[in-house]
Each structure stands twice: as structure tokens, then as C-alpha cells.
Amino acid sequence: MDAEAGWTLPARVVWVNGSGECSGAEAVMLSLVERAVADGVDVVVTSPPGPLSDRLPPGVRHVRLPTFGLGGGDGPAARTAAVASLAARTGRTARALRPEIGRPDTHTIVNSLLALPAVRLARPARPPTWLVHDVVTRRPQRWFVATGIRRAGHGAPIERAVAVSEAAAAPLRPLGCPVVVRPNGVPWPVEANALEVHDPPVVGCAALLVGWKGHTVLLDALAQLPEVRCELAGGHLPTDRAHVAALEARAAAPDLAGRVRFLGHVDATAAMRTWDVAALASTSPEAGPLAVLEAMSLGLPMVASDLGGSHEYLAAGGGVLVRPGDPTALAAGIRAALEPARRAEMALAGRRQVASHHDRARTLPALYRAVMGGDA
């Protein structure tokens, strides 16, 4: 029992994550897992293989799941094969999950949209909670939601969805999904970055190397900024090797050669300490991008696509919002973020926003209570 909050912690929690990588969604999950372990909860994390399992706190058991994702390929035949492969992996995932989430003492938390159907097929003993890190706008996403939450056949509907932003919550309400909003947060207070610009300036992006994160757009924008260097911090999923190879080839082209570094898995905050501008060129809406909040907390000017959670975070002036998928607009935004007067304005506005609304000392306990079955 959490005496202060007046609710009872579950004795056992199983997290279901659709990726073995460590991006923003996994960072949030790990913070919540650490808190649960400190509270004496028996925690199991299930996920595909990857760096995530190496970052679990001591005492947390890891159960390996098949790799999720639709994979690549164009044309009807490739799409049909991808769907068939996903269906097979979903079935195997459900079988792996059933012994873990079929126990009556278990509270299941789904940390991935793609995992919802597998969790339902696994017949959890208690309705699970879905921690929402996606903005559901596309038909395939809506199918995963509908399949994962409907009350039909075997399996239980979700007890609730906990969205990390209003942008993530809004599309779920028309689908009949019970949803509450508990915003993401980052450590606060933190020391601000210096506003002086390096020579040459450095633009960084902290994001998993997947297509919709817009790295191609960013590289095309940098081709219009010959005085700027770039660092890309983030790993990639096994199904995105071809995409990463294409990014590396683009970075080696004559208009970018020698100006782009692929950092791989690094501490995002440490990397941001060396950047002059952070960029997030997502072509689909982000739910609650931690990279944006981390940059804001440091007073690091952020340039991001005018979508989803990025819009929510930056609309008050903590950065520059640009048209998605437009390298020229992104290049103009980066130029603006390098101007001394604009940098000072954005740094102040971003840090104020984090202090007021995204201090993790307040947001994490609220998120923890919601996903662990506390206040609704």
C-alpha cells in the first residue's frame, strides 16, 4: 500500500516492450521500472533482444520476445509477406507472454502499440494498462489499437491507456479507448548550456534511426548549410539496416562528406552538451519526445517538425517549429536557432516551460501512479 496516495501497489508487474532498443519510450519505462524495484515490486520486462536488456536494474528478469515491426519492401507482394510475418511473430509473442501475464497476481503494462494484439492473444489474467508513446493517425495503427482493446473472443480489453501528451490521447478517445494524460518530464534543475556557438556550428539529433524520424530530411537540410556539422545519436532496429545504410550513403555524398557523424548509442544529454542546435525532423507526430524536453531543459535551441508533442512543447517559444518533410524550412529553422538573440529567447522560454510543466520530480510520480493502477 502507498499510504500517501491511498492505493495498493501490485505485487508483480510485467512490462511488454515491442523493441529491444533504448529510445525515449524505453527511457521512460526504465525510470518507472527502477521506481517499482525500489518499492519492492517483482518486475519482469519482456522485449526482443537488444541493448534494453543490458540496462535493466539488478533483480529484474528479462524474457526474450520475437522482433516486432512490419519490415521493409514495396509493392503488394512485399506488404502481404510483411503482414504474414508480423502475424506469425504476434502468435509466437503471445505464446511467450502467456505464462508471464496469465498469472492472477500480475499487472501487465504494455509499452508498445505493436504489442497490443499479442498481449490480448496471450489472455492476461487482469486487464492491462497501455503506456502510450505513439500518436495514432494511420490506418495500420488504428487496427493495432482496435485489435488490442476490443472486448471480444478471448483476451481482456485494456484497463486504461496512459498517454504522455494530449497529442497522444486525442486520437484514442474516438476509438473508445479509456485514456488519461500524464506528461513526460526530465530532470530539473540542470545547468544551462553556454549560448556561444562553436566554429563550425554543430547540429545534433537524438533519435532512433528509423524512417519516420526524418533523418533524411535533416541531411538534405544540412546540405543547404555548408558551414554546419551534424551528429546523429541513436541506434536502429534490426529491420532498419537498409535505411541506415541509405543514411550513411547520403552522408558520404559530396555535399555532406566529412560533416556527419553517426554516434550510435550514447548518453543523449552528454551529447547535447556539445551541440549548438538540436533538431527533430519527424515526418509523423511524436507523442512526447524526451529529446525535445531534454534540449529545452539545457537551454539548447530546438528545431522540430510542427507535429504532435513537439508542437505542444515548443509552441510557447522554446524552439522553432517547421513544416514537416521540408528540408528548406528545416534549414531556415536551424539558421534562426543559430542567431544570438533568438538563441537567448528560446533558451529562456524552454527552461521556463520545463520548470513549470515537465519537472520529472513531479511528472514521474504521477505517471507511476497511473500505470501502476493508482489514480485515474
N, C-alpha and C positions, 0 to 999 in steps of 0.2 A: 504493500500500500504506500503510495506517495501521499504522506499526511498533508503536506501543504496544498497539493492540488485536489486531494479528496478522491482519488481514483486508484484502482489496483493495477499494478504492472503485470503483464503476462509473465508466466514463469519461463516460457520458451518462445523464441522468435526465430522464424526462418525468413531470410531475405532472398528474393528471387531477382537476379540481375541478368539482363539479356546480353551483356558484354563482359569480357574479361579485361577490358582496358580500364584506364583511370582518367576519365574526363570529369566534367563538372558534376554530373549525376552521381558518379561513384564517390566523388569527394564529399558530397552531402551525405550519402549513405554511410561512409566510413565515420563521419563525425557522429552520426546517430548510433552506429554500432558501438563506438567507443563509450558513449554515454550509457548505453544499455549494459555493456560489460561492467562498467563501474557500479551500476545499480544491482549487479548480481544476477542479471538475466542470462539464461542459457541461449547463446546466439549461434545460429548456423547461417552461413552465406553460401548460396548456390549460384554458380555462374559458369560460363565457358572458360577455358584456360586463358591465362594472360596475366599481366602484371598485378591485377587486382588481388589475386590470392596471396601474393607476396606481401601485401600491405595490410593484411588483416591483423587485428590485435591478437596477442597471445591468448589462447583459450578458445578462440573462435574456430569452429570446424568448417572446412570448405568442402562442398560437394560439387563435383565437376558436371557441367551440362554441355550438350551439343552447342555448336556455334550457331547463333541466330543470324538473320539478315537474308535479304532476297537475292543477293549476289548480283553479278553484272550480266551484260549481254543485251542486245537489242533484237527486236522482232518478236512475232507471236510465239515462235518455237522456243526461243530463249526464255521468254516470260513464262510460258507454260511449264518449262523444265524447272525454273526457279520456284514457282508456286508449289510444284510437286515436291521439290526438295525441302522447301520450308514446311510443308505439311508433314513430311516424314520426320523431320527434326522436331517438330512440335510434339508428335506422338512419342518419340524417344525421350524428349524432355519431360513429358507428363509422367512417363513410367519412372524416370529417375526421381521426380519430385514426390510421387505418391507416398513412399514410406516416410518422407520428411514432413509433409504438410497434412497427412491424413490422421495424425495423432490429435486427440481431443484437447490436449494441453497446449497446442501450438497456435500462435498468432502469426499469420503469413502477411508479409509486406512485399508487394510487387514493385520493383524499381524500374520497370521497363514496359513500354507499350507492347512490344513484340511478345513478351512473355505472358500476357493476359490469357490468350486461349489455352496455352499449355497448363497454366495454373488451374483454369476451370476444368480441363480434362482430367487433371490429377485428383479431383474431388477433395478439396480441402475440407477438413472437419468443421472449420469455422469460416464464415465469410471473410475474405482477405481485405486488406487495405491496399490501395494503389497510390503510390507517391508519384505524382505526375510531373515529368520533366519535358513533356512534349506539348506543342500546340497542334491540336488535331484539326487539320484543314483539308487533307487529301482523302479521297475515297478509300484507298487501302488502309489508312489509319483509322477511319471510321469503322471499317469492317473489323479491325482488331478490337476496337472498343466494344462494338456490339456483340461480337463473339465472346468476349471476355466477361461481360457484365450481365448478359441476359439471363433470365430465370427460366430455364427450360432444360429438359432432359436431366443429365447428371451434372454435378458441379454446383457450386454456390455462387450467387452474384456477389459482387464486392460489397463490403460493409460501407465503405466510403472511399472517395478519392480525395487526396490532399494535394492541391495544386500549389506550386511555388510562386505563382503570379496570377493576376486576373486574366492576363492573356491566355494562360493555360487553362483556366477554369471556364471561361466563357463558352468555348465550343462544346463543352461536355454537358452543359445544362440542357440544351435541346435534345440530347441523346438519352435523357432520363438518368443521367449519372449523378448520384449524390456527391456533391463536391464542396469542400471548404478551401479557403485560401490561407496559406501560411507562408509569407515571403521568405526568400533566401536571405542570408546575411553573411558577412565576412568579419574577421577580427577588427576590433576598434577599441581604442585609438591606435593608430600606427603613424610612424614618421612619414612625412610627405617627401616625395621625390624632389630633387632640385629641378627648377624650371629651365635652367640653361640647356641649350640644345648641343648635342655632340656634333663634331665635324669629322665625317659626314653624319647626318641625322640617321637614327635607327628607328624603323617601324617594326613592331612585333605583333604576332598573332598567336594567342594561346588557345588552341582548339584541336580536337581530333581531326586527323587528315581524312575527312570524308567529303564527298562531292558537294553536299548542300551547305557546307561551312564556307564555301565561296573562296577558297584559296586561289583558284584560277582567276577569279575577278581581281583579287588583291595583286597577283603577279602582273596582270595586264595593266592595273593602275600604276604599279611601280615602274613599268616600262615607260610611263609618261613622266617619271620623276627621276631623271638620271643621277641626281645628286644624293639619292636616298638609298640606304641599305636596309635589308629585311632579315628578320629571324622568325622562323616558324617553329613554335614549341608545341609538341603533341605527337602521340603515336598514331597508329592506324589499326583498323580491323583486318583480319586475315583476308576477308573478301574484297578489300580495297587496295590490294597490292598494285593492280594495274593503274588505278587512279594516282597512287603515289608515284609510280614510275613516270606517268604523264606530267605530274608536277615537277619532278626532278628534271625531265627533259625541257620543260618550259623555262625553268630557272637557269638552264645551261645555254639557252638561246643567246645570240649576240647582244640583244638589248638588255639582258639581265645578268649575263655571265659574271661571276665573281661577286655579285651583290646579294645573294640569297643564301642563308644558312638554315639547314634542317637540324634542329636541336634534339629532336626525339623527346623521350620522357625526361623532363627536367622540372624543378620546382618553379611553378609559374610566377609566384611572387618574386623570387630571386631574379628571374629573367626580366620581369617588368621593371625592376630597379635599374636596369641598364638600357631601357628603351626611352625614346623621346615621344613616341605616339604608339598607342595600342589600336589595332584595327580588328574588326569582326565583320566580314563581308558576307554573312549568311544569306542564302537565297531563299530560305524558308524561315518562318518565325522561330526564334529561340524562346523557350519558356521563361527561364530565369537565369541567364548566363552569368555564372560566377566570375568569368573573366572580365566582364564589364564592371561588376561591383568591385572587384579587386583593383582594377585600374582607377576607378573613382576614389577608392579609399586612399590610394597613394598620391592622388592629385595628378595622375598620369592622363593626359588628354586622350579621349577615346573617340574613334570614328567607327560607326556601326551602321548596318542596314536599318532602315526605318521600319522595323517589324517587331511584333510581339513584345517580349520582356525587355529587349533593348530599347524600344520606344518608351516603355514605362519608366525605365531607369534614367534615360538621358533627356527626356522631354523638359526637365527643369533646368537644363543648361550645363550638365556635367560632361557634355561631349557634342560631337557633330553627328547628326543623323542624315544619311544619304539614301538615294534611290537604290533599291536592291538590284544587283546584277549589272550595274553601270560602272565600268572602270573609270570613265572620265569624271563622274560625280565623286567617286571614291578618291581619286587623285586630288580633286579640288578640296575635298574634306581634309585630307592629310595636309595639304598646303596651309589650310586655315588653322589646323591644330599646331602648326609649327610657328605661327605668328606670336610674338611675345605677349601682346595684350590679350589675345584670345586664350592663350595657354593659362594665363593667370586667372582669367574669369572662369574657365572650365574647371581648373583645379579647385578653386574655392567652392563652386557650386556642387561639384561631385562629392567633395568631402563633407559638405553640409548634408547632402542627401543621405549618405551612408550613416552619418551620426544620428540623423533623425529617424530613419526608417529601416536601416539594414545592419545595425549593430548585432553581431552574432550572439552577444551575451543576452540579448532579448529574443532574437528570432529563433535561435536553436531550441531553447526550452519549449517555445510554443509549437514548433514543428514536431519536436519529440513527443509531446503530449498527444498531438493529433494522430500521428502514425501509430503510436503505441496503444491507442484506444481510449485516450483521455477525452478532453473537452471536444465537443463537436462544433 
